[in-house]
Amino acid sequence: MGLKVCKFGGTSMADGNIILTDAKIVQADTERRYVVVSAPGKRFGGDIKVTDLLYRCSGAFETGDRKQFDEVFAKVRARFLNIEKEIGKDLGVSAALDDVETQILSGAGRDYCASRGEFLAARIMAAVLDIPFVDATEFIRFKADGTLDEETFVLGGKLLSKYYRAVIPGFYGLGADGKVKTFSRGGGDISGSIVARSVMASLYENWTDVSGFYACDPRIVNGCKSIPELTYQELRELSYMGANVLHSESIFPVRSAGIPIRICNTFRPEDAGTYIVKSFTRDSQECVVTGIAGKKGFTAITLEKSMMNTEVGFVEKVLGVIGKHGISFEHLPSGIDTMSLVIDNEYLKDGVLQTIMEEMRIAVRPDKIYAHENIALVATVGHGMAKNVGTSARLFTALSAAGINVNMIDQGSSELNIIVGVENEDCAACINAIYNEFFA
Ligand code: ASP
């Protein structure tokens, strides 16, 4: 018999009725034994996530603005009391909220405050399912440098084996200082993956509000197809490039154990969703490209120098300049006498671009150095590309037919992706052209 871990995201925890639907989903399959939850998210456009309200509470507490704190905490209270009302049972929410408020006001800290949405949501889910609540601080441990302590899996395995079923709050664990510590935003996905690995689940089900991963952003390509299966590696490439169904770090715990992830839609539980697996099993003839993702806001700094290829240490000196400024780069396409560095604009604000170009000029004395700003990177990802001759020809013919000028090309060495740099304003047209070539 299999063992499944289900993680319900913010929209699947947004109100009492949807929590009752989640409970039905869990109860419909006896293999669904461990449940991880996010804090209640948005119920409608313009609504505020509970986690955002809690960050505001923490901010008001830190600046000593008690009036503001009371106002925002009242909203948190109203959200949870409303959930209890919709569920139609006394779940002890009011007393739990009083306790949380007292702890925040006695200085429990920002991460403690932010984590209480998950804490309260998990208590509610445990009461609805009538199964134990296990706090994440009991086994999810961070090291002093803020990274996850591998000990977590051992502790989690031992602790959770004592419970046949349990509900665990997502998004936080215990820091090296003994205080509550959160993951980065959206980190409930990482908690679900940690629980799945700790109990060596046969499947990690991630319940959200879409029916899986789409071949590209449906806001860019109307009616685009969903992907039935993708590999951990493809997922990593696509989420890094902006496809944000799952937190990009959430695959690490399950990947090493080969536990598949299934993305499922709470609002359409009958849909098959997307399976994220270790190795590619689809027919590579039929599935050349798995997905396309794009991100705007990059700059390419290009250096040209005759005989660059014979100058030992050239690239090292250029990288030394950005390293000194704490800047990392995305891509480094190069030719015999040219090289370019593609960098996220976030690093280049407030004159940093000019400073590093000047330092590069001094360090390597190029014949020419120039920056191309406002570049979008579009990644076409798929294991099938390596096995199908002519894939890049199809891709570039499609882009040229659509009149899109390509500024940069980079193909990952595993032949898993082809990345092109285009003008920011061509990003959507570029994704549409590639989609139409490979999927339509
Ligand atoms: N509630 C947290 C957030 O809004 C974590 C999560 O939902 O996964 O970022």
Residues whose N, C-alpha, C, O or C-beta is under 5 A from the ligand:
A	BS01	LIG	G10 S38 A39 T51 F171 R185 G186 G187 G188 D189
